[in-house]
């Protein structure tokens, strides 16, 4: 499976002591790209549990999932 994720940040996120979860004692980093608290995990990856390995997915801002055949990018004409 693959997933299209749009990100707007253009630099690194530096972690500090405030990022530590006091109850769990850890920091969970998002690997699915769907977390509203990105780069931190908020459990949004649960939406991906039933993704098929041979499909490509895109998630809308409201969390709606769609299967796509391919992603087409417009060429910049500069």
Phi and psi restraints in degrees (range 20) as a CNS / XPLOR table:
assign (resid 1 and name C) (resid 2 and name N)
       (resid 2 and name CA) (resid 2 and name C) 1.0 -135.8 20.0 2
assign (resid 2 and name N) (resid 2 and name CA)
       (resid 2 and name C) (resid 3 and name N) 1.0 163.4 20.0 2
assign (resid 2 and name C) (resid 3 and name N)
       (resid 3 and name CA) (resid 3 and name C) 1.0 -143.8 20.0 2
assign (resid 3 and name N) (resid 3 and name CA)
       (resid 3 and name C) (resid 4 and name N) 1.0 132.8 20.0 2
assign (resid 3 and name C) (resid 4 and name N)
       (resid 4 and name CA) (resid 4 and name C) 1.0 -87.3 20.0 2
assign (resid 4 and name N) (resid 4 and name CA)
       (resid 4 and name C) (resid 5 and name N) 1.0 123.7 20.0 2
assign (resid 4 and name C) (resid 5 and name N)
       (resid 5 and name CA) (resid 5 and name C) 1.0 -127.3 20.0 2
assign (resid 5 and name N) (resid 5 and name CA)
       (resid 5 and name C) (resid 6 and name N) 1.0 128.7 20.0 2
assign (resid 5 and name C) (resid 6 and name N)
       (resid 6 and name CA) (resid 6 and name C) 1.0 -100.7 20.0 2
assign (resid 6 and name N) (resid 6 and name CA)
       (resid 6 and name C) (resid 7 and name N) 1.0 128.6 20.0 2
assign (resid 6 and name C) (resid 7 and name N)
       (resid 7 and name CA) (resid 7 and name C) 1.0 -123.1 20.0 2
assign (resid 7 and name N) (resid 7 and name CA)
       (resid 7 and name C) (resid 8 and name N) 1.0 148.1 20.0 2
assign (resid 7 and name C) (resid 8 and name N)
       (resid 8 and name CA) (resid 8 and name C) 1.0 -110.3 20.0 2
assign (resid 8 and name N) (resid 8 and name CA)
       (resid 8 and name C) (resid 9 and name N) 1.0 -15.9 20.0 2
assign (resid 8 and name C) (resid 9 and name N)
       (resid 9 and name CA) (resid 9 and name C) 1.0 -69.1 20.0 2
assign (resid 9 and name N) (resid 9 and name CA)
       (resid 9 and name C) (resid 10 and name N) 1.0 150.7 20.0 2
assign (resid 9 and name C) (resid 10 and name N)
       (resid 10 and name CA) (resid 10 and name C) 1.0 -129.7 20.0 2
assign (resid 10 and name N) (resid 10 and name CA)
       (resid 10 and name C) (resid 11 and name N) 1.0 23.4 20.0 2
assign (resid 10 and name C) (resid 11 and name N)
       (resid 11 and name CA) (resid 11 and name C) 1.0 -153.3 20.0 2
assign (resid 11 and name N) (resid 11 and name CA)
       (resid 11 and name C) (resid 12 and name N) 1.0 176.4 20.0 2
assign (resid 11 and name C) (resid 12 and name N)
       (resid 12 and name CA) (resid 12 and name C) 1.0 -77.3 20.0 2
assign (resid 12 and name N) (resid 12 and name CA)
       (resid 12 and name C) (resid 13 and name N) 1.0 156.8 20.0 2
assign (resid 12 and name C) (resid 13 and name N)
       (resid 13 and name CA) (resid 13 and name C) 1.0 -102.5 20.0 2
assign (resid 13 and name N) (resid 13 and name CA)
       (resid 13 and name C) (resid 14 and name N) 1.0 118.8 20.0 2
assign (resid 13 and name C) (resid 14 and name N)
       (resid 14 and name CA) (resid 14 and name C) 1.0 -93.9 20.0 2
assign (resid 14 and name N) (resid 14 and name CA)
       (resid 14 and name C) (resid 15 and name N) 1.0 126.1 20.0 2
assign (resid 14 and name C) (resid 15 and name N)
       (resid 15 and name CA) (resid 15 and name C) 1.0 -87.5 20.0 2
assign (resid 15 and name N) (resid 15 and name CA)
       (resid 15 and name C) (resid 16 and name N) 1.0 146.6 20.0 2
assign (resid 15 and name C) (resid 16 and name N)
       (resid 16 and name CA) (resid 16 and name C) 1.0 -137.2 20.0 2
assign (resid 16 and name N) (resid 16 and name CA)
       (resid 16 and name C) (resid 17 and name N) 1.0 -176.6 20.0 2
assign (resid 16 and name C) (resid 17 and name N)
       (resid 17 and name CA) (resid 17 and name C) 1.0 -59.5 20.0 2
assign (resid 17 and name N) (resid 17 and name CA)
       (resid 17 and name C) (resid 18 and name N) 1.0 -28.6 20.0 2
assign (resid 17 and name C) (resid 18 and name N)
       (resid 18 and name CA) (resid 18 and name C) 1.0 -67.4 20.0 2
assign (resid 18 and name N) (resid 18 and name CA)
       (resid 18 and name C) (resid 19 and name N) 1.0 -19.3 20.0 2
assign (resid 18 and name C) (resid 19 and name N)
       (resid 19 and name CA) (resid 19 and name C) 1.0 -81.4 20.0 2
assign (resid 19 and name N) (resid 19 and name CA)
       (resid 19 and name C) (resid 20 and name N) 1.0 -8.6 20.0 2
assign (resid 19 and name C) (resid 20 and name N)
       (resid 20 and name CA) (resid 20 and name C) 1.0 -74.8 20.0 2
assign (resid 20 and name N) (resid 20 and name CA)
       (resid 20 and name C) (resid 21 and name N) 1.0 130.8 20.0 2
assign (resid 20 and name C) (resid 21 and name N)
       (resid 21 and name CA) (resid 21 and name C) 1.0 -75.4 20.0 2
assign (resid 21 and name N) (resid 21 and name CA)
       (resid 21 and name C) (resid 22 and name N) 1.0 113.2 20.0 2
assign (resid 21 and name C) (resid 22 and name N)
       (resid 22 and name CA) (resid 22 and name C) 1.0 -63.8 20.0 2
assign (resid 22 and name N) (resid 22 and name CA)
       (resid 22 and name C) (resid 23 and name N) 1.0 -33.5 20.0 2
assign (resid 22 and name C) (resid 23 and name N)
       (resid 23 and name CA) (resid 23 and name C) 1.0 -76.0 20.0 2
assign (resid 23 and name N) (resid 23 and name CA)
       (resid 23 and name C) (resid 24 and name N) 1.0 -44.3 20.0 2
assign (resid 23 and name C) (resid 24 and name N)
       (resid 24 and name CA) (resid 24 and name C) 1.0 -91.6 20.0 2
assign (resid 24 and name N) (resid 24 and name CA)
       (resid 24 and name C) (resid 25 and name N) 1.0 -23.0 20.0 2
assign (resid 24 and name C) (resid 25 and name N)
       (resid 25 and name CA) (resid 25 and name C) 1.0 75.5 20.0 2
assign (resid 25 and name N) (resid 25 and name CA)
       (resid 25 and name C) (resid 26 and name N) 1.0 23.4 20.0 2
assign (resid 25 and name C) (resid 26 and name N)
       (resid 26 and name CA) (resid 26 and name C) 1.0 -143.5 20.0 2
assign (resid 26 and name N) (resid 26 and name CA)
       (resid 26 and name C) (resid 27 and name N) 1.0 176.5 20.0 2
assign (resid 26 and name C) (resid 27 and name N)
       (resid 27 and name CA) (resid 27 and name C) 1.0 -124.8 20.0 2
assign (resid 27 and name N) (resid 27 and name CA)
       (resid 27 and name C) (resid 28 and name N) 1.0 125.2 20.0 2
assign (resid 27 and name C) (resid 28 and name N)
       (resid 28 and name CA) (resid 28 and name C) 1.0 -104.4 20.0 2
assign (resid 28 and name N) (resid 28 and name CA)
       (resid 28 and name C) (resid 29 and name N) 1.0 121.2 20.0 2
assign (resid 28 and name C) (resid 29 and name N)
       (resid 29 and name CA) (resid 29 and name C) 1.0 -97.8 20.0 2
assign (resid 29 and name N) (resid 29 and name CA)
       (resid 29 and name C) (resid 30 and name N) 1.0 135.3 20.0 2
assign (resid 29 and name C) (resid 30 and name N)
       (resid 30 and name CA) (resid 30 and name C) 1.0 -68.1 20.0 2
assign (resid 30 and name N) (resid 30 and name CA)
       (resid 30 and name C) (resid 31 and name N) 1.0 130.6 20.0 2
assign (resid 30 and name C) (resid 31 and name N)
       (resid 31 and name CA) (resid 31 and name C) 1.0 -111.9 20.0 2
assign (resid 31 and name N) (resid 31 and name CA)
       (resid 31 and name C) (resid 32 and name N) 1.0 -12.0 20.0 2
assign (resid 31 and name C) (resid 32 and name N)
       (resid 32 and name CA) (resid 32 and name C) 1.0 -90.8 20.0 2
assign (resid 32 and name N) (resid 32 and name CA)
       (resid 32 and name C) (resid 33 and name N) 1.0 -21.7 20.0 2
assign (resid 32 and name C) (resid 33 and name N)
       (resid 33 and name CA) (resid 33 and name C) 1.0 84.7 20.0 2
assign (resid 33 and name N) (resid 33 and name CA)
       (resid 33 and name C) (resid 34 and name N) 1.0 5.9 20.0 2
assign (resid 33 and name C) (resid 34 and name N)
       (resid 34 and name CA) (resid 34 and name C) 1.0 -102.9 20.0 2
assign (resid 34 and name N) (resid 34 and name CA)
       (resid 34 and name C) (resid 35 and name N) 1.0 -8.4 20.0 2
assign (resid 34 and name C) (resid 35 and name N)
       (resid 35 and name CA) (resid 35 and name C) 1.0 -65.3 20.0 2
assign (resid 35 and name N) (resid 35 and name CA)
       (resid 35 and name C) (resid 36 and name N) 1.0 133.2 20.0 2
assign (resid 35 and name C) (resid 36 and name N)
       (resid 36 and name CA) (resid 36 and name C) 1.0 -69.9 20.0 2
assign (resid 36 and name N) (resid 36 and name CA)
       (resid 36 and name C) (resid 37 and name N) 1.0 -18.0 20.0 2
assign (resid 36 and name C) (resid 37 and name N)
       (resid 37 and name CA) (resid 37 and name C) 1.0 -102.3 20.0 2
assign (resid 37 and name N) (resid 37 and name CA)
       (resid 37 and name C) (resid 38 and name N) 1.0 20.7 20.0 2
assign (resid 37 and name C) (resid 38 and name N)
       (resid 38 and name CA) (resid 38 and name C) 1.0 -47.6 20.0 2
assign (resid 38 and name N) (resid 38 and name CA)
       (resid 38 and name C) (resid 39 and name N) 1.0 133.0 20.0 2
assign (resid 38 and name C) (resid 39 and name N)
       (resid 39 and name CA) (resid 39 and name C) 1.0 -89.8 20.0 2
assign (resid 39 and name N) (resid 39 and name CA)
       (resid 39 and name C) (resid 40 and name N) 1.0 8.9 20.0 2
assign (resid 39 and name C) (resid 40 and name N)
       (resid 40 and name CA) (resid 40 and name C) 1.0 -93.5 20.0 2
assign (resid 40 and name N) (resid 40 and name CA)
       (resid 40 and name C) (resid 41 and name N) 1.0 142.2 20.0 2
assign (resid 40 and name C) (resid 41 and name N)
       (resid 41 and name CA) (resid 41 and name C) 1.0 -69.3 20.0 2
assign (resid 41 and name N) (resid 41 and name CA)
       (resid 41 and name C) (resid 42 and name N) 1.0 136.3 20.0 2
assign (resid 41 and name C) (resid 42 and name N)
       (resid 42 and name CA) (resid 42 and name C) 1.0 -125.0 20.0 2
assign (resid 42 and name N) (resid 42 and name CA)
       (resid 42 and name C) (resid 43 and name N) 1.0 12.5 20.0 2
assign (resid 42 and name C) (resid 43 and name N)
       (resid 43 and name CA) (resid 43 and name C) 1.0 91.1 20.0 2
assign (resid 43 and name N) (resid 43 and name CA)
       (resid 43 and name C) (resid 44 and name N) 1.0 1.9 20.0 2
assign (resid 43 and name C) (resid 44 and name N)
       (resid 44 and name CA) (resid 44 and name C) 1.0 -61.4 20.0 2
assign (resid 44 and name N) (resid 44 and name CA)
       (resid 44 and name C) (resid 45 and name N) 1.0 -21.4 20.0 2
assign (resid 44 and name C) (resid 45 and name N)
       (resid 45 and name CA) (resid 45 and name C) 1.0 -61.3 20.0 2
assign (resid 45 and name N) (resid 45 and name CA)
       (resid 45 and name C) (resid 46 and name N) 1.0 -17.8 20.0 2
assign (resid 45 and name C) (resid 46 and name N)
       (resid 46 and name CA) (resid 46 and name C) 1.0 -60.6 20.0 2
assign (resid 46 and name N) (resid 46 and name CA)
       (resid 46 and name C) (resid 47 and name N) 1.0 -26.3 20.0 2
assign (resid 46 and name C) (resid 47 and name N)
       (resid 47 and name CA) (resid 47 and name C) 1.0 -64.3 20.0 2
assign (resid 47 and name N) (resid 47 and name CA)
       (resid 47 and name C) (resid 48 and name N) 1.0 -21.3 20.0 2
assign (resid 47 and name C) (resid 48 and name N)
       (resid 48 and name CA) (resid 48 and name C) 1.0 -94.8 20.0 2
assign (resid 48 and name N) (resid 48 and name CA)
       (resid 48 and name C) (resid 49 and name N) 1.0 -0.8 20.0 2
assign (resid 48 and name C) (resid 49 and name N)
       (resid 49 and name CA) (resid 49 and name C) 1.0 -57.2 20.0 2
assign (resid 49 and name N) (resid 49 and name CA)
       (resid 49 and name C) (resid 50 and name N) 1.0 -33.2 20.0 2
assign (resid 49 and name C) (resid 50 and name N)
       (resid 50 and name CA) (resid 50 and name C) 1.0 -102.8 20.0 2
assign (resid 50 and name N) (resid 50 and name CA)
       (resid 50 and name C) (resid 51 and name N) 1.0 18.3 20.0 2
assign (resid 50 and name C) (resid 51 and name N)
       (resid 51 and name CA) (resid 51 and name C) 1.0 -67.2 20.0 2
assign (resid 51 and name N) (resid 51 and name CA)
       (resid 51 and name C) (resid 52 and name N) 1.0 137.2 20.0 2
assign (resid 51 and name C) (resid 52 and name N)
       (resid 52 and name CA) (resid 52 and name C) 1.0 -82.8 20.0 2
assign (resid 52 and name N) (resid 52 and name CA)
       (resid 52 and name C) (resid 53 and name N) 1.0 142.4 20.0 2
assign (resid 52 and name C) (resid 53 and name N)
       (resid 53 and name CA) (resid 53 and name C) 1.0 -64.6 20.0 2
assign (resid 53 and name N) (resid 53 and name CA)
       (resid 53 and name C) (resid 54 and name N) 1.0 -21.5 20.0 2
assign (resid 53 and name C) (resid 54 and name N)
       (resid 54 and name CA) (resid 54 and name C) 1.0 -102.3 20.0 2
assign (resid 54 and name N) (resid 54 and name CA)
       (resid 54 and name C) (resid 55 and name N) 1.0 16.0 20.0 2
assign (resid 54 and name C) (resid 55 and name N)
       (resid 55 and name CA) (resid 55 and name C) 1.0 -116.2 20.0 2
assign (resid 55 and name N) (resid 55 and name CA)
       (resid 55 and name C) (resid 56 and name N) 1.0 158.0 20.0 2
assign (resid 55 and name C) (resid 56 and name N)
       (resid 56 and name CA) (resid 56 and name C) 1.0 -116.5 20.0 2
assign (resid 56 and name N) (resid 56 and name CA)
       (resid 56 and name C) (resid 57 and name N) 1.0 133.3 20.0 2
assign (resid 56 and name C) (resid 57 and name N)
       (resid 57 and name CA) (resid 57 and name C) 1.0 -121.1 20.0 2
assign (resid 57 and name N) (resid 57 and name CA)
       (resid 57 and name C) (resid 58 and name N) 1.0 151.7 20.0 2
assign (resid 57 and name C) (resid 58 and name N)
       (resid 58 and name CA) (resid 58 and name C) 1.0 -132.2 20.0 2
assign (resid 58 and name N) (resid 58 and name CA)
       (resid 58 and name C) (resid 59 and name N) 1.0 138.4 20.0 2
assign (resid 58 and name C) (resid 59 and name N)
       (resid 59 and name CA) (resid 59 and name C) 1.0 -113.1 20.0 2
assign (resid 59 and name N) (resid 59 and name CA)
       (resid 59 and name C) (resid 60 and name N) 1.0 129.2 20.0 2
assign (resid 59 and name C) (resid 60 and name N)
       (resid 60 and name CA) (resid 60 and name C) 1.0 -76.5 20.0 2
assign (resid 60 and name N) (resid 60 and name CA)
       (resid 60 and name C) (resid 61 and name N) 1.0 169.8 20.0 2
assign (resid 60 and name C) (resid 61 and name N)
       (resid 61 and name CA) (resid 61 and name C) 1.0 -58.3 20.0 2
assign (resid 61 and name N) (resid 61 and name CA)
       (resid 61 and name C) (resid 62 and name N) 1.0 -29.2 20.0 2
assign (resid 61 and name C) (resid 62 and name N)
       (resid 62 and name CA) (resid 62 and name C) 1.0 -86.5 20.0 2
assign (resid 62 and name N) (resid 62 and name CA)
       (resid 62 and name C) (resid 63 and name N) 1.0 4.1 20.0 2
assign (resid 62 and name C) (resid 63 and name N)
       (resid 63 and name CA) (resid 63 and name C) 1.0 91.8 20.0 2
assign (resid 63 and name N) (resid 63 and name CA)
       (resid 63 and name C) (resid 64 and name N) 1.0 -1.0 20.0 2
assign (resid 63 and name C) (resid 64 and name N)
       (resid 64 and name CA) (resid 64 and name C) 1.0 -67.7 20.0 2
assign (resid 64 and name N) (resid 64 and name CA)
       (resid 64 and name C) (resid 65 and name N) 1.0 132.9 20.0 2
assign (resid 64 and name C) (resid 65 and name N)
       (resid 65 and name CA) (resid 65 and name C) 1.0 -105.0 20.0 2
assign (resid 65 and name N) (resid 65 and name CA)
       (resid 65 and name C) (resid 66 and name N) 1.0 142.0 20.0 2
assign (resid 65 and name C) (resid 66 and name N)
       (resid 66 and name CA) (resid 66 and name C) 1.0 -136.1 20.0 2
assign (resid 66 and name N) (resid 66 and name CA)
       (resid 66 and name C) (resid 67 and name N) 1.0 147.3 20.0 2
assign (resid 66 and name C) (resid 67 and name N)
       (resid 67 and name CA) (resid 67 and name C) 1.0 -91.6 20.0 2
assign (resid 67 and name N) (resid 67 and name CA)
       (resid 67 and name C) (resid 68 and name N) 1.0 133.5 20.0 2
assign (resid 67 and name C) (resid 68 and name N)
       (resid 68 and name CA) (resid 68 and name C) 1.0 -123.7 20.0 2
assign (resid 68 and name N) (resid 68 and name CA)
       (resid 68 and name C) (resid 69 and name N) 1.0 149.5 20.0 2
assign (resid 68 and name C) (resid 69 and name N)
       (resid 69 and name CA) (resid 69 and name C) 1.0 -75.4 20.0 2
assign (resid 69 and name N) (resid 69 and name CA)
       (resid 69 and name C) (resid 70 and name N) 1.0 -41.9 20.0 2
assign (resid 69 and name C) (resid 70 and name N)
       (resid 70 and name CA) (resid 70 and name C) 1.0 -160.3 20.0 2
assign (resid 70 and name N) (resid 70 and name CA)
       (resid 70 and name C) (resid 71 and name N) 1.0 165.0 20.0 2
assign (resid 70 and name C) (resid 71 and name N)
       (resid 71 and name CA) (resid 71 and name C) 1.0 -110.0 20.0 2
assign (resid 71 and name N) (resid 71 and name CA)
       (resid 71 and name C) (resid 72 and name N) 1.0 126.7 20.0 2
assign (resid 71 and name C) (resid 72 and name N)
       (resid 72 and name CA) (resid 72 and name C) 1.0 -111.8 20.0 2
assign (resid 72 and name N) (resid 72 and name CA)
       (resid 72 and name C) (resid 73 and name N) 1.0 131.0 20.0 2
assign (resid 72 and name C) (resid 73 and name N)
       (resid 73 and name CA) (resid 73 and name C) 1.0 -110.5 20.0 2
assign (resid 73 and name N) (resid 73 and name CA)
       (resid 73 and name C) (resid 74 and name N) 1.0 134.0 20.0 2
assign (resid 73 and name C) (resid 74 and name N)
       (resid 74 and name CA) (resid 74 and name C) 1.0 -68.3 20.0 2
assign (resid 74 and name N) (resid 74 and name CA)
       (resid 74 and name C) (resid 75 and name N) 1.0 140.4 20.0 2
assign (resid 74 and name C) (resid 75 and name N)
       (resid 75 and name CA) (resid 75 and name C) 1.0 -81.1 20.0 2
assign (resid 75 and name N) (resid 75 and name CA)
       (resid 75 and name C) (resid 76 and name N) 1.0 135.8 20.0 2
assign (resid 75 and name C) (resid 76 and name N)
       (resid 76 and name CA) (resid 76 and name C) 1.0 -74.9 20.0 2
assign (resid 76 and name N) (resid 76 and name CA)
       (resid 76 and name C) (resid 77 and name N) 1.0 133.9 20.0 2
assign (resid 76 and name C) (resid 77 and name N)
       (resid 77 and name CA) (resid 77 and name C) 1.0 -110.3 20.0 2
assign (resid 77 and name N) (resid 77 and name CA)
       (resid 77 and name C) (resid 78 and name N) 1.0 78.5 20.0 2
